[in-house]
């Protein structure tokens, strides 16, 4: 019903209906070139059940390894969280301010066109990103949800626009959902270089952290 691939095939048969991206880790080993044959091997690495402010939470870590004829190219891990539907007694955690001052920054308005195009680009049919009626009436969110990987992509692009160095590792974690709403809420994409690593993050229109990440340059 939510447009996401049915659970119980590769992903475990989780009964909790709301699915969100909690974070991820990427580690580049060598380039993948256009036209090459690449093998992807995926596995469920960990399943962890806990409880939070909004009730039950089930975290699933999925590990992907991409290889070509020369060997391992990319390791990518997805941290996925499953949650129950919203209810009237759910509490909202207070916002968290960023820990660093921005040296590089960019403002992006994640409108419905951008979210739809990113869903199409990544073959993501999850309706929370493009079906406003579904996401507000069924899942109880205030608007379309900005993809976690889209915010990660914007952070990586900010680094690419300010440095010619190659990124070897990129670890990101979701802190607070970001929404596309009628008032066109803007996101600030920020970064603070620190030697061989860069602290980077996304702030919402209230100045709260939505996502934070650490990028490590290749040596």
C-alpha positions as CSV (number, residue, x, y, z in Angstrom):
1,X,0.0,0.0,0.0
2,X,2.8,2.5,0.7
3,X,4.4,1.8,-2.7
4,X,7.5,0.2,-1.3
5,X,8.6,-3.3,-2.2
6,X,6.6,-5.9,-0.2
7,X,8.2,-7.0,3.0
8,X,8.9,-10.7,3.5
9,X,10.9,-11.2,0.3
10,X,14.4,-9.9,0.8
11,X,13.5,-7.5,3.6
12,X,12.1,-9.1,6.8
13,X,8.3,-9.4,7.2
14,X,8.1,-6.4,9.6
15,X,4.5,-5.7,10.8
16,X,5.1,-2.0,11.6
17,X,3.8,0.1,8.7
18,X,5.9,3.3,8.6
19,X,9.3,3.0,7.0
20,X,12.0,5.7,7.1
21,X,15.7,5.9,6.3
22,X,17.7,6.3,9.5
23,X,21.1,6.7,8.0
24,X,23.8,5.0,6.0
25,X,27.5,4.5,5.4
26,X,29.4,4.5,2.1
27,X,33.0,3.4,1.6
28,X,34.6,3.7,-1.8
29,X,37.5,1.4,-2.7
30,X,37.9,2.0,-6.4
31,X,35.9,3.5,-9.3
32,X,33.0,1.9,-11.1
33,X,33.2,2.9,-14.8
34,X,30.4,3.3,-17.2
35,X,29.8,0.1,-19.3
36,X,31.4,-2.2,-16.8
37,X,29.7,-5.3,-15.5
38,X,29.1,-4.9,-11.8
39,X,27.9,-7.5,-9.3
40,X,25.9,-6.4,-6.2
41,X,25.7,-8.8,-3.2
42,X,23.2,-7.7,-0.5
43,X,22.5,-9.1,2.9
44,X,20.5,-8.3,6.1
45,X,23.3,-7.6,8.6
46,X,21.3,-6.8,11.7
47,X,17.7,-6.5,13.1
48,X,17.2,-4.6,16.3
49,X,13.9,-4.0,18.2
50,X,13.5,-1.2,20.7
51,X,11.0,1.4,21.9
52,X,11.1,5.2,21.6
53,X,8.9,8.3,22.2
54,X,6.6,7.2,19.4
55,X,6.4,3.6,20.4
56,X,7.9,0.5,18.9
57,X,10.9,0.9,16.6
58,X,12.6,-1.8,14.5
59,X,16.0,-1.1,13.0
60,X,17.2,-3.1,10.0
61,X,20.8,-2.7,8.6
62,X,21.2,-3.8,5.0
63,X,24.7,-4.2,3.6
64,X,25.5,-3.9,-0.2
65,X,28.8,-4.8,-1.8
66,X,29.5,-3.7,-5.4
67,X,32.4,-5.4,-7.3
68,X,33.7,-5.4,-10.8
69,X,36.4,-7.5,-12.5
70,X,39.1,-5.7,-10.5
71,X,37.5,-6.4,-7.1
72,X,35.5,-4.6,-4.5
73,X,34.4,-1.0,-5.6
74,X,31.9,0.2,-3.0
75,X,30.4,-0.9,0.3
76,X,27.1,0.7,1.2
77,X,25.0,0.1,4.3
78,X,21.4,1.3,4.8
79,X,19.9,1.8,8.2
80,X,16.2,1.5,7.9
81,X,13.7,2.1,10.8
82,X,10.1,0.8,10.9
83,X,7.6,2.6,13.1
84,X,3.9,2.3,14.0
85,X,1.3,4.7,12.6
86,X,1.1,8.1,14.4
87,X,-1.4,8.5,17.3
88,X,-2.6,11.5,19.2
89,X,-0.5,10.8,22.3
90,X,2.8,10.7,20.3
91,X,5.4,13.2,21.6
92,X,7.9,15.2,19.6
93,X,11.5,15.3,20.6
94,X,13.0,18.8,21.0
95,X,15.1,20.1,18.1
96,X,18.9,19.8,18.2
97,X,21.1,22.7,17.0
98,X,24.3,22.0,14.9
99,X,27.5,21.5,16.8
100,X,29.7,23.4,14.3
101,X,29.6,26.7,12.5
102,X,29.1,26.5,8.7
103,X,32.1,27.3,6.5
104,X,30.4,26.2,3.3
105,X,26.6,26.3,2.9
106,X,23.8,26.3,0.4
107,X,20.0,26.8,0.7
108,X,17.6,24.4,-1.0
109,X,13.8,24.4,-1.2
110,X,12.7,20.8,-1.4
111,X,9.5,21.3,-3.4
112,X,7.3,18.5,-4.7
113,X,8.9,18.6,-8.1
114,X,12.4,17.9,-6.7
115,X,11.1,15.1,-4.5
116,X,9.2,13.5,-7.4
117,X,12.3,13.7,-9.7
118,X,14.6,12.2,-7.0
119,X,12.1,9.4,-6.5
120,X,12.1,8.7,-10.3
121,X,15.9,9.0,-10.5
122,X,16.4,6.4,-7.8
123,X,13.5,4.2,-8.8
124,X,11.9,4.8,-5.3
125,X,8.2,4.3,-5.4
126,X,7.6,4.9,-1.7
127,X,4.5,7.1,-1.7
128,X,5.7,9.2,1.3
129,X,7.8,11.3,-1.1
130,X,5.3,12.2,-3.8
131,X,1.7,11.4,-2.7
132,X,0.6,14.2,-0.4
133,X,-2.8,12.7,0.3
134,X,-1.3,9.4,1.3
135,X,1.5,10.8,3.5
136,X,-0.9,13.2,5.4
137,X,-4.1,11.1,5.6
138,X,-2.6,7.6,6.0
139,X,0.8,8.0,7.7
140,X,-0.1,11.2,9.6
141,X,2.8,13.5,8.5
142,X,2.4,17.2,7.8
143,X,3.7,17.0,4.3
144,X,5.8,15.1,1.8
145,X,9.0,13.7,3.4
146,X,12.4,14.7,2.0
147,X,14.3,11.6,1.2
148,X,17.2,10.8,3.5
149,X,19.4,9.9,0.5
150,X,18.5,13.2,-1.1
151,X,19.8,15.1,1.9
152,X,22.9,12.9,1.8
153,X,23.3,13.6,-2.0
154,X,23.0,17.4,-1.3
155,X,25.7,17.2,1.3
156,X,28.1,15.3,-1.0
157,X,27.4,17.8,-3.8
158,X,28.2,20.7,-1.4
159,X,31.6,19.1,-0.7
160,X,32.2,18.5,-4.4
161,X,31.4,22.1,-5.2
162,X,34.0,23.4,-2.7
163,X,36.9,20.9,-3.0
164,X,38.5,18.7,-5.7
165,X,39.5,16.1,-3.2
166,X,37.9,12.6,-3.4
167,X,35.7,11.3,-0.7
168,X,36.6,7.8,0.6
169,X,34.0,7.4,3.4
170,X,30.7,9.1,4.0
171,X,28.6,8.2,7.1
172,X,25.3,10.0,7.6
173,X,22.5,9.8,10.3
174,X,19.0,11.1,10.3
175,X,18.1,13.3,13.3
176,X,14.7,14.8,12.4
177,X,12.4,14.4,9.5
178,X,12.3,17.2,6.9
179,X,9.1,18.0,5.0
180,X,8.0,19.7,1.9
181,X,5.0,21.8,2.9
182,X,2.8,24.6,1.4
183,X,5.0,27.3,3.0
184,X,8.0,26.1,1.0
185,X,10.3,25.4,3.9
186,X,14.0,25.8,3.0
187,X,16.8,23.5,4.0
188,X,20.4,24.8,4.7
189,X,23.1,22.4,3.6
190,X,26.2,23.1,5.7
191,X,29.8,21.9,6.1
192,X,32.7,22.5,8.3
193,X,36.1,21.2,7.0
194,X,38.4,19.8,9.7
195,X,41.7,18.4,8.4
196,X,41.1,15.1,6.6
197,X,37.5,15.0,7.4
198,X,34.5,17.3,7.0
199,X,31.5,17.7,9.3
200,X,28.4,18.3,7.3
201,X,24.7,18.6,8.1
202,X,21.3,19.7,7.1
203,X,19.2,22.2,9.0
204,X,15.5,22.8,8.6
205,X,13.6,26.2,8.6
206,X,13.7,26.2,12.4
207,X,17.4,25.8,12.6
208,X,17.2,22.2,13.9
209,X,19.4,19.4,12.7
210,X,17.7,17.0,10.2
211,X,20.7,15.0,9.2
212,X,24.4,15.0,10.1
213,X,27.3,13.3,8.4
214,X,31.1,13.0,8.4
215,X,33.0,12.7,5.2
216,X,36.6,11.4,5.1
217,X,38.9,12.5,2.2
218,X,41.0,10.0,0.4
219,X,44.7,10.3,1.3
